[in-house]
C-alpha cells in the first residue's frame, strides 16, 4: 500500500465455550493492565470471539526481536499458562514477520474487524495488487468504511489480512456496492491468486493499544 510500513504480527486462534468468554476477556484486560507496560515494542492487540465460539487475536509488535523478548518474559509465560486453560482443544499460533500495514493500520476506532486467510500462489503479486487496490480506493473514495489493516504471511504461502471497518453495517453495505471497473478487475486478479479462503468476523472486537 502507498506509504505502507511493516510490523511483526502474531495471530492466535482457538475455541472457547460461551461460559468462558467473559473470563477470557478479563485475562486480556489483565494483560493490558499488568504486562503491557513491560512489553517493549508492543503496538496493539485485536481480539474477539465469533458467533460460533472461535477466538482470534492479532498482536502487533514493531520488530520480531521485541515480540520474542516479550514471549520469553516469565510473567508472560505465567499469564499464558492461566489463559490457555480457558480454551477447548488446541490453540494455534502464526508468526508473520514483515507484515504490511496500510492506511490507518490496526485501529482502536473500529466497530468491526474481519480476518481473511488464504493460501496464495504468488505472495509478491498479491501484495502488489493490494497496494494498487488501496491506492485506487483512496483516490476514488470507494469503500470509505475501511479504516485500514495489516497483511501478513506465514509458512511461505499463507496470508492473513486483518481489516478494520467503521462498523459491520457499513462493511456489509460496502461489500454489496458495485466497484468501479478498475477495482473490480483488481479484485478478480487477487481472488485468482487465492485458494482455501476463510473469513473470521469479529463483531465485537476487543481493541487494545499502549496507553
FIROMAR-216650 format. One line per field, with one value per residue: y, x, z of N, C-alpha, C, CB in turn; residue in one letter; residue number from 1. Coordinates in nm, 2 decimals, padded with zeros to 4 digits. Glycine has a CB too. Layout:
N
npy Y;...
npx X;...
npz Z;...
capy Y;...
capx X;...
capz Z;...
cpy Y;...
cpx X;...
cpz Z;...
cbpy Y;...
cbpx X;...
cbpz Z;...
res A;...
n NUM;...
This chain:
211
npy -00.12;00.23;00.42;00.23;00.06;-00.18;-00.44;-00.67;-00.94;-01.15;-01.42;-01.57;-01.85;-02.02;-02.24;-02.15;-02.19;-02.07;-01.99;-01.92;-01.70;-01.45;-01.47;-01.50;-01.25;-01.10;-01.19;-01.08;-00.81;-00.80;-00.86;-00.63;-00.44;-00.53;-00.65;-00.52;-00.27;-00.35;-00.46;-00.42;-00.25;-00.33;-00.28;-00.29;-00.48;-00.69;-00.86;-01.11;-01.30;-01.51;-01.57;-01.85;-01.93;-01.92;-01.80;-01.53;-01.36;-01.09;-00.98;-00.70;-00.61;-00.39;-00.50;-00.83;-00.91;-00.78;-00.89;-01.16;-01.12;-01.04;-01.28;-01.44;-01.35;-01.42;-01.35;-01.33;-01.59;-01.71;-01.58;-01.68;-01.96;-01.96;-01.85;-02.03;-02.24;-02.18;-02.24;-02.47;-02.76;-02.75;-02.47;-02.25;-02.08;-01.82;-01.67;-01.37;-01.22;-00.89;-00.80;-00.61;-00.29;-00.09;00.21;00.32;00.13;-00.11;-00.03;00.13;00.24;00.09;-00.06;-00.30;-00.60;-00.79;-01.09;-01.23;-01.52;-01.72;-01.95;-01.87;-01.83;-01.66;-01.46;-01.21;-01.09;-01.07;-00.89;-00.67;-00.61;-00.56;-00.32;-00.15;-00.17;-00.04;00.22;00.30;00.29;00.49;00.72;00.72;00.71;00.50;00.24;00.37;00.28;00.13;00.14;00.07;-00.17;-00.48;-00.69;-01.01;-01.28;-01.63;-01.94;-01.94;-01.94;-01.87;-01.63;-01.37;-01.14;-00.87;-00.67;-00.35;-00.19;00.08;00.01;-00.29;-00.28;-00.08;-00.21;-00.43;-00.31;-00.19;-00.42;-00.50;-00.30;-00.19;-00.20;00.04;-00.02;-00.07;-00.13;-00.36;-00.53;-00.56;-00.69;-00.93;-01.04;-01.06;-01.25;-01.47;-01.55;-01.67;-01.94;-02.18;-02.00;-01.83;-01.67;-01.47;-01.32;-01.05;-00.93;-00.78;-00.64;-00.67;-00.42;-00.31;-00.09;00.07;00.28
npx 00.08;00.04;00.29;00.32;00.41;00.60;00.54;00.57;00.36;00.16;-00.06;-00.34;-00.54;-00.83;-01.07;-01.35;-01.57;-01.90;-01.95;-01.69;-01.61;-01.63;-01.44;-01.21;-01.19;-01.14;-00.89;-00.74;-00.77;-00.64;-00.38;-00.33;-00.33;-00.14;00.08;00.14;00.28;00.54;00.61;00.81;00.80;00.55;00.26;-00.01;-00.32;-00.57;-00.86;-01.12;-01.43;-01.60;-01.94;-01.96;-01.80;-01.52;-01.21;-01.01;-00.70;-00.49;-00.18;00.04;00.37;00.66;00.90;01.03;01.22;01.15;00.90;00.97;01.12;00.93;00.77;00.95;00.95;00.91;00.67;00.50;00.48;00.36;00.12;00.01;-00.01;-00.22;-00.42;-00.45;-00.59;-00.85;-00.93;-01.08;-00.94;-00.68;-00.47;-00.37;-00.08;00.05;00.32;00.41;00.65;00.75;00.50;00.26;00.15;-00.13;-00.30;-00.49;-00.39;-00.39;-00.66;-00.81;-01.05;-01.22;-01.53;-01.59;-01.42;-01.26;-01.12;-00.92;-00.81;-00.60;-00.46;-00.19;-00.09;00.11;00.28;00.41;00.30;00.03;00.06;00.14;-00.08;-00.26;-00.16;-00.21;-00.49;-00.55;-00.45;-00.61;-00.87;-00.84;-00.82;-01.05;-01.25;-01.41;-01.53;-01.51;-01.57;-01.36;-01.11;-00.84;-00.56;-00.37;-00.15;-00.03;00.21;00.26;00.44;00.52;00.33;00.08;-00.16;-00.27;-00.51;-00.60;-00.86;-00.99;-01.29;-01.54;-01.79;-02.00;-02.23;-02.17;-01.96;-02.09;-02.26;-02.07;-01.96;-02.16;-02.18;-02.13;-01.82;-01.59;-01.49;-01.21;-01.12;-01.28;-01.16;-00.91;-00.97;-01.06;-00.83;-00.68;-00.83;-00.80;-00.55;-00.57;-00.67;-00.86;-00.99;-01.09;-01.31;-01.32;-01.52;-01.52;-01.74;-01.77;-01.52;-01.22;-01.02;-00.70;-00.43;-00.11;-00.10
npz 00.00;-00.06;00.09;00.29;00.60;00.79;01.03;01.30;01.32;01.52;01.53;01.70;01.75;01.87;02.03;02.23;02.51;02.56;02.82;02.91;02.78;02.90;03.10;02.95;02.83;03.05;03.11;02.90;02.95;03.19;03.09;02.95;03.15;03.34;03.22;02.97;03.01;03.04;02.80;02.56;02.25;02.18;01.99;01.97;02.01;01.87;01.93;01.98;02.00;01.78;01.65;01.65;01.85;01.81;01.90;01.81;01.78;01.70;01.74;01.75;01.70;01.69;01.60;01.53;01.71;01.95;01.99;02.04;02.27;02.45;02.46;02.60;02.86;03.21;03.34;03.13;03.04;03.26;03.26;03.02;03.07;03.25;03.09;02.88;02.98;02.95;02.70;02.46;02.35;02.09;02.06;01.81;01.67;01.47;01.32;01.16;01.01;00.90;00.82;00.63;00.69;00.63;00.52;00.79;00.95;01.23;01.42;01.71;01.68;01.54;01.46;01.37;01.28;01.03;00.94;00.70;00.56;00.36;00.11;-00.10;-00.44;-00.54;-00.35;-00.36;-00.59;-00.50;-00.30;-00.44;-00.59;-00.39;-00.29;-00.51;-00.51;-00.27;-00.31;-00.52;-00.41;-00.22;-00.38;-00.52;-00.34;-00.29;-00.08;00.18;00.43;00.52;00.75;00.78;00.78;00.83;00.67;00.67;00.62;00.65;00.68;00.42;00.21;00.30;00.37;00.59;00.65;00.83;00.86;00.93;01.01;01.00;01.10;01.13;00.98;00.79;00.66;00.55;00.37;00.20;00.09;-00.08;-00.26;-00.60;-00.74;-00.90;-01.24;-01.28;-01.02;-00.97;-01.16;-01.05;-00.81;-00.90;-01.00;-00.77;-00.63;-00.79;-00.73;-00.49;-00.27;-00.07;00.10;00.40;00.63;00.92;01.14;01.36;01.55;01.78;01.85;02.06;02.14;02.20;02.29;02.35;02.63
capy 00.00;00.35;00.46;00.13;00.02;-00.32;-00.47;-00.82;-00.98;-01.28;-01.44;-01.68;-01.89;-02.14;-02.25;-02.12;-02.22;-01.94;-01.95;-01.88;-01.58;-01.34;-01.49;-01.47;-01.10;-01.05;-01.22;-00.99;-00.69;-00.82;-00.84;-00.48;-00.36;-00.57;-00.69;-00.43;-00.17;-00.41;-00.52;-00.33;-00.26;-00.37;-00.17;-00.31;-00.61;-00.70;-00.99;-01.13;-01.43;-01.51;-01.63;-01.99;-01.97;-01.91;-01.69;-01.49;-01.24;-01.04;-00.90;-00.63;-00.55;-00.32;-00.59;-00.97;-00.93;-00.74;-00.99;-01.28;-01.09;-01.05;-01.42;-01.51;-01.30;-01.52;-01.31;-01.36;-01.74;-01.74;-01.54;-01.77;-02.08;-01.95;-01.82;-02.15;-02.33;-02.13;-02.29;-02.61;-02.82;-02.69;-02.33;-02.23;-01.95;-01.80;-01.56;-01.31;-01.11;-00.81;-00.77;-00.48;-00.20;00.00;00.31;00.35;00.01;-00.15;00.09;00.11;00.31;00.00;-00.12;-00.44;-00.64;-00.91;-01.16;-01.31;-01.61;-01.80;-01.99;-01.78;-01.89;-01.57;-01.36;-01.08;-01.04;-01.03;-00.76;-00.56;-00.58;-00.50;-00.18;-00.09;-00.16;00.06;00.35;00.34;00.32;00.62;00.83;00.71;00.72;00.37;00.17;00.46;00.22;00.07;00.23;00.02;-00.31;-00.53;-00.81;-01.09;-01.41;-01.73;-02.07;-01.93;-01.92;-01.85;-01.49;-01.33;-01.00;-00.82;-00.54;-00.27;-00.12;00.17;-00.07;-00.41;-00.23;-00.01;-00.31;-00.51;-00.22;-00.18;-00.55;-00.51;-00.19;-00.22;-00.12;00.08;-00.13;-00.10;-00.20;-00.49;-00.61;-00.59;-00.79;-01.06;-01.08;-01.11;-01.38;-01.58;-01.60;-01.72;-02.06;-02.21;-01.87;-01.83;-01.54;-01.46;-01.19;-01.01;-00.83;-00.70;-00.66;-00.62;-00.34;-00.25;-00.03;00.13;00.40
capx 00.00;00.12;00.34;00.30;00.52;00.59;00.54;00.56;00.22;00.14;-00.21;-00.37;-00.68;-00.87;-01.21;-01.39;-01.71;-01.97;-01.93;-01.56;-01.58;-01.60;-01.31;-01.10;-01.18;-01.08;-00.74;-00.69;-00.77;-00.53;-00.25;-00.32;-00.31;-00.02;00.20;00.17;00.38;00.68;00.62;00.88;00.77;00.41;00.19;-00.16;-00.38;-00.71;-00.91;-01.26;-01.49;-01.70;-02.07;-01.95;-01.71;-01.38;-01.13;-00.90;-00.63;-00.38;-00.09;00.13;00.50;00.74;01.00;01.03;01.30;01.07;00.80;01.04;01.16;00.81;00.73;01.04;00.93;00.84;00.53;00.42;00.46;00.27;-00.02;-00.04;-00.04;-00.35;-00.51;-00.46;-00.69;-00.99;-00.96;-01.11;-00.86;-00.55;-00.46;-00.27;-00.01;00.12;00.41;00.42;00.74;00.74;00.36;00.24;00.05;-00.18;-00.39;-00.48;-00.34;-00.48;-00.73;-00.90;-01.17;-01.30;-01.65;-01.60;-01.29;-01.27;-00.99;-00.93;-00.70;-00.60;-00.33;-00.16;00.01;00.22;00.26;00.46;00.20;-00.08;00.09;00.14;-00.22;-00.32;-00.12;-00.29;-00.63;-00.56;-00.43;-00.73;-00.98;-00.81;-00.84;-01.19;-01.35;-01.48;-01.50;-01.47;-01.59;-01.24;-01.02;-00.71;-00.54;-00.24;-00.15;00.09;00.23;00.33;00.46;00.56;00.22;-00.04;-00.18;-00.36;-00.54;-00.68;-00.91;-01.07;-01.40;-01.60;-01.90;-02.03;-02.33;-02.10;-01.88;-02.18;-02.31;-01.96;-01.95;-02.27;-02.16;-02.07;-01.70;-01.55;-01.44;-01.07;-01.12;-01.34;-01.06;-00.80;-01.02;-01.07;-00.69;-00.64;-00.90;-00.74;-00.42;-00.61;-00.75;-00.89;-01.02;-01.18;-01.34;-01.35;-01.58;-01.52;-01.85;-01.75;-01.37;-01.15;-00.91;-00.61;-00.31;-00.04;-00.17
capz 00.00;-00.06;00.22;00.39;00.68;00.83;01.17;01.33;01.35;01.56;01.54;01.79;01.72;01.95;02.06;02.37;02.54;02.59;02.96;02.94;02.70;02.99;03.17;02.85;02.81;03.17;03.10;02.80;03.02;03.28;03.02;02.91;03.27;03.42;03.14;02.86;03.04;03.02;02.67;02.47;02.11;02.16;01.92;01.99;02.00;01.83;01.96;01.99;01.98;01.68;01.69;01.67;01.96;01.77;01.95;01.73;01.83;01.62;01.83;01.67;01.76;01.59;01.55;01.57;01.83;02.07;02.02;02.10;02.41;02.53;02.49;02.70;03.00;03.30;03.37;03.01;03.04;03.36;03.21;02.91;03.13;03.30;02.99;02.80;03.04;02.91;02.56;02.43;02.24;02.05;02.02;01.70;01.66;01.34;01.32;01.03;01.01;00.78;00.78;00.57;00.75;00.53;00.56;00.93;01.02;01.34;01.48;01.82;01.65;01.45;01.52;01.32;01.22;00.95;00.92;00.57;00.55;00.23;00.05;-00.21;-00.53;-00.56;-00.24;-00.41;-00.68;-00.42;-00.23;-00.54;-00.63;-00.27;-00.29;-00.61;-00.46;-00.16;-00.37;-00.60;-00.32;-00.16;-00.47;-00.57;-00.23;-00.28;00.05;00.29;00.55;00.56;00.82;00.74;00.81;00.83;00.59;00.70;00.55;00.73;00.62;00.28;00.11;00.37;00.40;00.69;00.63;00.93;00.81;01.03;00.95;01.09;01.16;01.05;00.89;00.68;00.59;00.46;00.26;00.11;00.02;-00.18;-00.36;-00.72;-00.75;-01.04;-01.33;-01.25;-00.89;-00.99;-01.22;-00.95;-00.71;-00.97;-01.01;-00.64;-00.59;-00.88;-00.67;-00.35;-00.25;00.07;00.17;00.51;00.69;01.06;01.17;01.50;01.55;01.90;01.87;02.18;02.08;02.30;02.24;02.46;02.69
cpy 00.13;00.39;00.36;00.11;-00.12;-00.33;-00.63;-00.85;-01.13;-01.30;-01.57;-01.72;-02.02;-02.13;-02.22;-02.15;-02.08;-01.90;-01.90;-01.75;-01.46;-01.35;-01.46;-01.32;-01.04;-01.07;-01.12;-00.85;-00.69;-00.80;-00.69;-00.40;-00.39;-00.60;-00.59;-00.33;-00.22;-00.47;-00.42;-00.35;-00.31;-00.25;-00.18;-00.45;-00.60;-00.84;-00.99;-01.27;-01.42;-01.58;-01.78;-02.03;-01.97;-01.78;-01.66;-01.37;-01.21;-00.94;-00.84;-00.58;-00.48;-00.40;-00.73;-00.98;-00.89;-00.84;-01.12;-01.25;-01.09;-01.19;-01.49;-01.45;-01.40;-01.48;-01.34;-01.51;-01.77;-01.70;-01.63;-01.90;-02.08;-01.93;-01.94;-02.24;-02.30;-02.18;-02.44;-02.66;-02.73;-02.54;-02.31;-02.09;-01.94;-01.67;-01.50;-01.19;-01.02;-00.79;-00.63;-00.41;-00.10;00.09;00.34;00.24;-00.04;-00.04;00.06;00.17;00.21;-00.05;-00.26;-00.47;-00.77;-00.96;-01.25;-01.39;-01.70;-01.85;-01.91;-01.84;-01.79;-01.45;-01.22;-01.01;-00.99;-00.90;-00.64;-00.52;-00.52;-00.35;-00.10;-00.06;-00.05;00.20;00.39;00.37;00.45;00.73;00.83;00.73;00.60;00.30;00.26;00.40;00.15;00.17;00.19;-00.12;-00.35;-00.67;-00.89;-01.22;-01.50;-01.86;-02.06;-01.88;-01.90;-01.70;-01.47;-01.18;-00.96;-00.68;-00.48;-00.18;-00.03;00.10;-00.19;-00.36;-00.17;-00.11;-00.39;-00.43;-00.20;-00.30;-00.56;-00.41;-00.24;-00.14;-00.07;-00.03;-00.17;-00.17;-00.34;-00.59;-00.65;-00.70;-00.92;-01.12;-01.13;-01.24;-01.50;-01.63;-01.67;-01.85;-02.09;-02.08;-01.89;-01.69;-01.55;-01.32;-01.16;-00.89;-00.73;-00.71;-00.60;-00.55;-00.28;-00.20;00.03;00.26;00.49
cpx 00.09;00.16;00.33;00.42;00.50;00.60;00.55;00.43;00.22;-00.01;-00.23;-00.52;-00.71;-01.02;-01.24;-01.53;-01.77;-01.95;-01.79;-01.52;-01.55;-01.47;-01.19;-01.08;-01.12;-00.93;-00.68;-00.68;-00.66;-00.39;-00.23;-00.28;-00.17;00.10;00.24;00.28;00.52;00.70;00.68;00.84;00.63;00.33;00.04;-00.20;-00.53;-00.75;-01.06;-01.30;-01.60;-01.83;-02.06;-01.85;-01.56;-01.32;-01.02;-00.83;-00.51;-00.30;00.02;00.25;00.57;00.85;00.98;01.11;01.23;00.96;00.86;01.08;01.04;00.77;00.82;01.03;00.86;00.70;00.44;00.39;00.36;00.12;-00.07;-00.08;-00.18;-00.46;-00.55;-00.57;-00.83;-01.03;-01.00;-01.03;-00.73;-00.57;-00.34;-00.21;00.05;00.20;00.43;00.52;00.72;00.59;00.34;00.13;00.00;-00.29;-00.38;-00.42;-00.44;-00.53;-00.82;-01.03;-01.27;-01.42;-01.67;-01.46;-01.32;-01.13;-01.01;-00.80;-00.71;-00.46;-00.31;-00.06;00.12;00.20;00.30;00.36;00.07;-00.06;00.09;00.00;-00.29;-00.28;-00.19;-00.43;-00.65;-00.54;-00.55;-00.85;-00.96;-00.86;-00.99;-01.29;-01.43;-01.43;-01.44;-01.51;-01.47;-01.15;-00.87;-00.69;-00.40;-00.24;-00.02;00.10;00.31;00.34;00.47;00.45;00.09;-00.05;-00.29;-00.38;-00.64;-00.73;-01.01;-01.17;-01.47;-01.72;-01.93;-02.14;-02.27;-02.02;-01.97;-02.23;-02.20;-01.94;-02.05;-02.26;-02.09;-01.94;-01.67;-01.48;-01.29;-01.05;-01.17;-01.23;-00.95;-00.85;-01.03;-00.93;-00.64;-00.70;-00.85;-00.61;-00.45;-00.69;-00.77;-00.91;-01.12;-01.19;-01.37;-01.40;-01.58;-01.62;-01.84;-01.60;-01.32;-01.03;-00.83;-00.49;-00.24;-00.10;-00.06
cpz 00.00;00.07;00.33;00.48;00.72;00.98;01.18;01.38;01.40;01.58;01.63;01.76;01.81;01.97;02.21;02.39;02.58;02.73;03.00;02.87;02.79;03.06;03.08;02.83;02.93;03.17;03.00;02.87;03.12;03.21;02.99;03.04;03.34;03.34;03.02;02.89;03.02;02.89;02.57;02.32;02.08;02.10;01.94;01.97;01.96;01.86;01.96;01.97;01.88;01.73;01.72;01.77;01.92;01.82;01.85;01.79;01.73;01.71;01.74;01.75;01.65;01.53;01.60;01.70;01.96;02.10;02.09;02.25;02.50;02.56;02.59;02.84;03.09;03.33;03.25;03.00;03.14;03.32;03.11;02.97;03.19;03.20;02.90;02.85;03.00;02.77;02.56;02.32;02.21;02.02;01.92;01.70;01.52;01.36;01.18;01.04;00.89;00.73;00.74;00.64;00.64;00.58;00.71;01.01;01.12;01.42;01.60;01.79;01.57;01.53;01.47;01.25;01.15;00.92;00.80;00.57;00.42;00.20;-00.08;-00.31;-00.56;-00.46;-00.29;-00.50;-00.60;-00.35;-00.32;-00.57;-00.51;-00.26;-00.39;-00.57;-00.36;-00.22;-00.45;-00.52;-00.25;-00.26;-00.52;-00.46;-00.21;-00.15;00.15;00.42;00.61;00.63;00.79;00.78;00.81;00.76;00.62;00.62;00.64;00.65;00.47;00.19;00.18;00.41;00.51;00.68;00.74;00.89;00.91;00.96;01.05;01.17;01.07;00.94;00.77;00.60;00.50;00.35;00.16;00.03;-00.10;-00.29;-00.48;-00.74;-00.89;-01.11;-01.30;-01.12;-00.90;-01.06;-01.13;-00.85;-00.77;-00.98;-00.88;-00.60;-00.67;-00.81;-00.53;-00.36;-00.10;00.15;00.28;00.57;00.83;01.09;01.32;01.51;01.67;01.93;02.00;02.13;02.19;02.23;02.36;02.50;02.75
cbpy 00.00;00.46;00.58;-00.01;00.12;-00.40;-00.42;-00.86;-00.97;-01.31;-01.46;-01.64;-01.93;-02.14;-02.39;-01.97;-02.32;-01.96;-02.07;-01.99;-01.55;-01.33;-01.63;-01.54;-01.04;-01.12;-01.36;-00.98;-00.66;-00.95;-00.92;-00.43;-00.39;-00.69;-00.82;-00.36;-00.12;-00.51;-00.58;-00.34;-00.35;-00.43;-00.17;-00.22;-00.69;-00.66;-01.04;-01.04;-01.49;-01.59;-01.60;-02.06;-02.09;-01.92;-01.71;-01.46;-01.26;-00.97;-00.98;-00.52;-00.67;-00.19;-00.54;-01.06;-00.84;-00.60;-01.03;-01.32;-00.95;-00.97;-01.49;-01.49;-01.16;-01.52;-01.16;-01.32;-01.81;-01.67;-01.39;-01.79;-02.12;-01.83;-01.71;-02.22;-02.32;-01.98;-02.27;-02.62;-02.84;-02.76;-02.24;-02.27;-01.94;-01.79;-01.59;-01.26;-01.16;-00.86;-00.81;-00.48;-00.13;-00.07;00.27;00.39;00.05;-00.25;00.17;00.17;00.43;-00.11;-00.04;-00.45;-00.66;-00.89;-01.24;-01.22;-01.70;-01.71;-02.15;-01.64;-01.91;-01.51;-01.41;-01.09;-01.14;-01.14;-00.77;-00.60;-00.71;-00.57;-00.17;-00.17;-00.29;00.04;00.35;00.23;00.21;00.63;00.82;00.58;00.84;00.28;00.05;00.60;00.11;00.00;00.21;00.11;-00.39;-00.54;-00.78;-01.12;-01.39;-01.75;-02.16;-02.05;-02.03;-01.94;-01.41;-01.37;-00.97;-00.82;-00.57;-00.19;-00.22;00.29;00.02;-00.52;-00.13;00.10;-00.40;-00.57;-00.08;-00.14;-00.66;-00.50;-00.07;-00.19;-00.21;00.21;-00.09;00.03;-00.12;-00.49;-00.54;-00.46;-00.74;-01.04;-00.97;-01.00;-01.36;-01.53;-01.48;-01.61;-02.18;-02.29;-01.76;-01.93;-01.46;-01.50;-01.18;-00.97;-00.89;-00.75;-00.60;-00.74;-00.24;-00.36;00.07;00.16;00.35
cbpx -00.09;00.04;00.26;00.26;00.52;00.70;00.41;00.68;00.13;00.21;-00.27;-00.35;-00.69;-00.80;-01.27;-01.35;-01.72;-02.12;-01.97;-01.46;-01.69;-01.72;-01.30;-01.13;-01.32;-01.14;-00.72;-00.78;-00.90;-00.54;-00.25;-00.45;-00.41;-00.06;00.17;00.04;00.36;00.70;00.49;01.03;00.86;00.34;00.22;-00.23;-00.37;-00.72;-00.85;-01.33;-01.54;-01.66;-02.17;-01.92;-01.74;-01.37;-01.08;-00.95;-00.57;-00.43;-00.03;00.06;00.58;00.81;01.14;01.08;01.43;01.02;00.73;01.16;01.23;00.69;00.74;01.18;00.85;00.92;00.53;00.50;00.60;00.30;00.00;00.07;00.06;-00.35;-00.46;-00.33;-00.68;-01.00;-00.84;-01.27;-00.94;-00.50;-00.43;-00.33;00.09;00.02;00.54;00.28;00.89;00.82;00.26;00.22;00.10;-00.23;-00.54;-00.61;-00.21;-00.40;-00.80;-00.84;-01.15;-01.21;-01.77;-01.71;-01.18;-01.35;-00.94;-00.95;-00.69;-00.65;-00.34;-00.12;-00.07;00.22;00.35;00.59;00.16;-00.12;00.23;00.22;-00.30;-00.27;00.04;-00.29;-00.68;-00.45;-00.31;-00.76;-01.00;-00.66;-00.75;-01.22;-01.44;-01.46;-01.41;-01.53;-01.70;-01.17;-01.04;-00.60;-00.62;-00.18;-00.16;00.09;00.31;00.26;00.34;00.61;00.21;-00.06;-00.21;-00.32;-00.60;-00.61;-00.99;-00.97;-01.51;-01.66;-02.02;-02.09;-02.43;-02.01;-01.81;-02.30;-02.35;-01.84;-01.97;-02.41;-02.09;-02.16;-01.58;-01.46;-01.45;-00.99;-01.19;-01.46;-01.01;-00.76;-01.16;-01.12;-00.60;-00.68;-01.05;-00.71;-00.33;-00.68;-00.69;-00.77;-01.07;-01.13;-01.45;-01.22;-01.73;-01.37;-01.98;-01.84;-01.30;-01.12;-00.97;-00.58;-00.33;00.10;-00.27
cbpz 00.12;-00.14;00.26;00.33;00.81;00.76;01.24;01.43;01.23;01.70;01.41;01.94;01.57;02.08;02.02;02.41;02.66;02.56;03.05;02.91;02.61;03.09;03.22;02.72;02.79;03.29;03.06;02.68;03.09;03.35;02.89;02.86;03.37;03.50;03.08;02.82;03.17;03.13;02.61;02.48;02.05;02.29;01.78;01.89;02.13;01.68;02.09;01.89;02.12;01.56;01.58;01.54;02.02;01.61;02.09;01.58;01.97;01.49;01.94;01.60;01.82;01.66;01.58;01.46;01.82;02.04;01.88;02.03;02.41;02.46;02.36;02.65;02.99;03.43;03.41;02.88;03.08;03.49;03.15;02.80;03.24;03.40;02.90;02.78;03.20;02.91;02.47;02.40;02.12;01.93;02.15;01.57;01.77;01.22;01.39;00.98;01.01;00.67;00.90;00.42;00.88;00.41;00.52;00.98;01.10;01.43;01.38;01.95;01.57;01.40;01.48;01.21;01.33;00.82;01.04;00.45;00.67;00.12;00.02;-00.16;-00.66;-00.71;-00.12;-00.48;-00.79;-00.32;-00.15;-00.67;-00.66;-00.14;-00.31;-00.74;-00.41;-00.06;-00.46;-00.70;-00.22;-00.13;-00.59;-00.64;-00.25;-00.40;00.02;00.27;00.53;00.44;00.98;00.82;00.72;00.97;00.44;00.85;00.42;00.86;00.65;00.23;00.01;00.50;00.27;00.84;00.49;01.07;00.67;01.12;00.89;01.01;01.18;01.14;00.95;00.73;00.69;00.55;00.32;00.19;00.11;-00.11;-00.29;-00.84;-00.71;-01.03;-01.47;-01.25;-00.78;-01.07;-01.35;-00.87;-00.66;-01.11;-01.06;-00.53;-00.62;-01.02;-00.64;-00.27;-00.33;00.13;00.06;00.62;00.61;01.15;01.12;01.55;01.55;02.02;01.76;02.28;01.99;02.40;02.12;02.42;02.80
res X;X;X;X;X;X;X;X;X;X;X;X;X;X;X;X;X;X;X;X;X;X;X;X;X;X;X;X;X;X;X;X;X;X;X;X;X;X;X;X;X;X;X;X;X;X;X;X;X;X;X;X;X;X;X;X;X;X;X;X;X;X;X;X;X;X;X;X;X;X;X;X;X;X;X;X;X;X;X;X;X;X;X;X;X;X;X;X;X;X;X;X;X;X;X;X;X;X;X;X;X;X;X;X;X;X;X;X;X;X;X;X;X;X;X;X;X;X;X;X;X;X;X;X;X;X;X;X;X;X;X;X;X;X;X;X;X;X;X;X;X;X;X;X;X;X;X;X;X;X;X;X;X;X;X;X;X;X;X;X;X;X;X;X;X;X;X;X;X;X;X;X;X;X;X;X;X;X;X;X;X;X;X;X;X;X;X;X;X;X;X;X;X;X;X;X;X;X;X;X;X;X;X;X;X;X;X;X;X;X;X
n 1;2;3;4;5;6;7;8;9;10;11;12;13;14;15;16;17;18;19;20;21;22;23;24;25;26;27;28;29;30;31;32;33;34;35;36;37;38;39;40;41;42;43;44;45;46;47;48;49;50;51;52;53;54;55;56;57;58;59;60;61;62;63;64;65;66;67;68;69;70;71;72;73;74;75;76;77;78;79;80;81;82;83;84;85;86;87;88;89;90;91;92;93;94;95;96;97;98;99;100;101;102;103;104;105;106;107;108;109;110;111;112;113;114;115;116;117;118;119;120;121;122;123;124;125;126;127;128;129;130;131;132;133;134;135;136;137;138;139;140;141;142;143;144;145;146;147;148;149;150;151;152;153;154;155;156;157;158;159;160;161;162;163;164;165;166;167;168;169;170;171;172;173;174;175;176;177;178;179;180;181;182;183;184;185;186;187;188;189;190;191;192;193;194;195;196;197;198;199;200;201;202;203;204;205;206;207;208;209;210;211
